[in-house]
Amino acid sequence: MPPCTRTRPRPAPGSSPRLRQQPQVPLPPAPPPRPPSQDLHRRYAELLQEVRIGQTCVQYLAGFLMALAFMPRFTEISQFQRWVYVGALITTLLAAALLTAPAPFHRLIHGRHLKRRLLAMSNLLTLAGMLLLIVALGGALLLVLDVIGVACGPYIVGAILVAFLAVWFALPLWYRIRHGTVDNDQHERSR
């Protein structure tokens, strides 16, 4: 007998004595696809949850800046510091307007079947509000650093603003470009 041939016949698939036949467990049926309106409701609810974080930050910053005007030392600040203060206060209030806009927007168009447009507009308002919040935070930080006399304050503020832009915008956009639009895990589970 040549050395390359088998001495035993090959067992039929599934009949090996070493392998036990596992009962076939049917996979659970895939969930039915959601109606588009339900998906839009979910996405809008997620957006409102995300906006709450920015709103809290805006509320604290607005409270801080408004209280500053009533401090005894406020009359002693320089003209530059006044301009920074006014700029930070205005951008804070504009950020508050943009971040709270999705709620009244929803109230005014409720029941008109414009949820897709509501979601698109709310997304734009939120992104613009977050950009203004970054500017407002930078202005408030510049004001504080200038009042306490930190000479390199503008450089510190610039670095902080770049960090905010990188973490809030550049990193998510990079992830979006690099990884596409669907999570691989989620895509595998939905099959």
C-alpha positions in Angstrom: 0.0 0.0 0.0 1.4 3.4 -0.9 2.2 5.6 2.1 -0.1 8.4 1.1 -3.4 6.5 1.0 -5.7 6.1 4.0 -6.2 2.9 5.7 -9.7 3.8 7.0 -12.6 5.0 5.0 -13.5 8.7 5.6 -16.7 9.0 7.7 -19.7 10.6 6.2 -20.3 14.2 7.4 -22.0 14.3 10.8 -21.5 10.6 11.4 -18.2 10.7 13.2 -18.3 9.0 16.6 -16.2 11.8 18.1 -18.8 14.5 17.2 -22.2 14.4 18.6 -25.0 15.6 16.5 -26.1 19.0 18.0 -29.8 19.7 17.7 -30.5 22.5 15.3 -31.7 25.5 17.2 -33.6 27.9 15.0 -32.4 31.5 15.1 -34.9 33.9 16.4 -36.7 35.8 13.6 -35.3 39.1 12.7 -37.3 42.0 14.2 -39.5 43.6 11.6 -38.1 46.8 10.2 -39.1 49.9 12.0 -41.4 52.3 10.2 -39.5 55.5 9.1 -41.6 57.6 11.5 -40.6 55.6 14.5 -36.9 55.9 13.5 -37.3 59.7 13.2 -38.9 59.9 16.6 -36.0 57.9 18.1 -33.4 60.0 16.4 -35.1 63.2 17.5 -35.3 62.0 21.1 -31.5 61.1 21.0 -30.8 64.6 19.7 -32.7 66.2 22.5 -30.8 64.1 25.1 -27.5 65.2 23.6 -28.6 68.9 23.6 -29.3 68.7 27.3 -25.6 68.5 28.0 -24.8 71.7 26.0 -27.8 73.4 27.6 -26.5 72.7 31.1 -23.1 74.1 30.2 -24.7 77.2 28.7 -26.8 77.8 31.8 -23.8 77.7 34.1 -21.8 79.9 31.8 -24.6 82.5 31.4 -25.2 82.5 35.2 -21.5 83.1 35.8 -21.2 85.9 33.2 -24.4 87.7 34.3 -23.3 87.6 38.0 -19.9 89.1 37.1 -21.6 92.4 36.1 -22.8 92.8 39.7 -19.5 92.2 41.4 -17.8 95.2 43.0 -14.6 94.8 41.1 -16.4 94.7 37.7 -16.1 98.5 37.4 -12.3 98.2 37.6 -11.8 96.0 34.5 -10.1 97.4 31.4 -11.8 98.3 28.1 -10.4 95.1 26.5 -11.8 93.0 29.3 -15.2 94.7 28.9 -15.2 93.8 25.2 -14.3 90.2 25.9 -17.0 90.1 28.6 -19.7 91.4 26.2 -18.5 89.1 23.4 -18.6 86.1 25.8 -22.0 87.0 27.1 -23.5 87.5 23.7 -22.2 84.3 22.3 -23.4 82.5 25.4 -26.9 83.8 24.9 -26.8 83.0 21.2 -25.7 79.5 22.0 -28.6 79.2 24.5 -31.0 80.3 21.8 -29.7 77.8 19.3 -29.5 74.9 21.7 -33.0 75.4 23.0 -34.5 76.1 19.5 -35.4 72.5 18.7 -38.1 72.4 21.4 -40.2 75.4 20.3 -39.5 74.5 16.7 -41.1 71.1 17.4 -44.0 72.7 19.2 -44.7 75.0 16.3 -44.7 72.3 13.6 -46.1 69.4 15.7 -48.7 67.4 13.8 -47.7 68.6 10.3 -45.7 65.5 9.4 -42.4 67.4 9.1 -40.3 65.3 11.4 -37.6 64.7 8.9 -37.2 68.4 8.3 -37.4 69.0 12.0 -34.6 66.6 12.6 -32.4 68.1 9.9 -33.0 71.7 11.2 -32.5 70.7 14.8 -29.2 69.0 13.9 -28.0 72.3 12.3 -29.2 74.4 15.2 -27.4 72.1 17.6 -24.1 72.1 15.8 -24.2 75.9 15.4 -25.1 76.2 19.1 -22.2 74.0 20.1 -19.8 76.1 18.0 -21.0 79.2 19.7 -20.6 77.5 23.0 -17.0 76.8 22.3 -16.5 80.5 21.4 -18.3 81.6 24.6 -16.2 79.3 26.7 -13.1 80.7 25.1 -14.2 84.2 25.8 -15.0 83.5 29.4 -11.6 81.8 29.9 -9.8 84.7 28.2 -11.6 87.1 30.5 -10.7 85.2 33.7 -7.0 84.8 32.6 -6.7 88.4 31.7 -8.2 89.6 35.0 -5.8 87.5 37.0 -2.9 88.7 34.9 -1.8 85.6 32.9 0.3 87.0 30.1 0.0 84.0 27.9 -3.8 83.8 28.3 -4.6 84.1 24.6 -2.3 81.2 23.8 -3.9 79.1 26.5 -7.3 80.0 25.2 -6.3 79.2 21.6 -5.0 75.7 22.7 -8.2 75.0 24.6 -10.4 76.1 21.6 -8.4 73.8 19.3 -8.8 71.0 21.8 -12.6 71.5 21.9 -12.8 71.7 18.1 -10.7 68.5 17.8 -12.8 66.5 20.3 -16.2 67.8 19.4 -15.9 68.1 15.7 -12.7 66.7 14.1 -12.7 63.4 15.9 -16.3 62.5 15.1 -15.9 63.6 11.5 -12.8 61.5 11.2 -14.6 58.5 12.7 -17.5 59.1 10.3 -15.2 59.1 7.3 -13.0 56.3 8.5 -15.7 53.9 9.6 -18.6 54.7 7.3 -22.1 55.1 8.4 -23.0 51.7 9.9 -21.4 50.1 13.0 -20.1 46.6 11.9 -21.5 45.0 15.1 -24.9 46.6 14.6 -24.8 45.7 10.9 -24.0 42.0 11.7 -26.8 41.8 14.3 -29.4 43.2 11.9 -28.7 40.5 9.3 
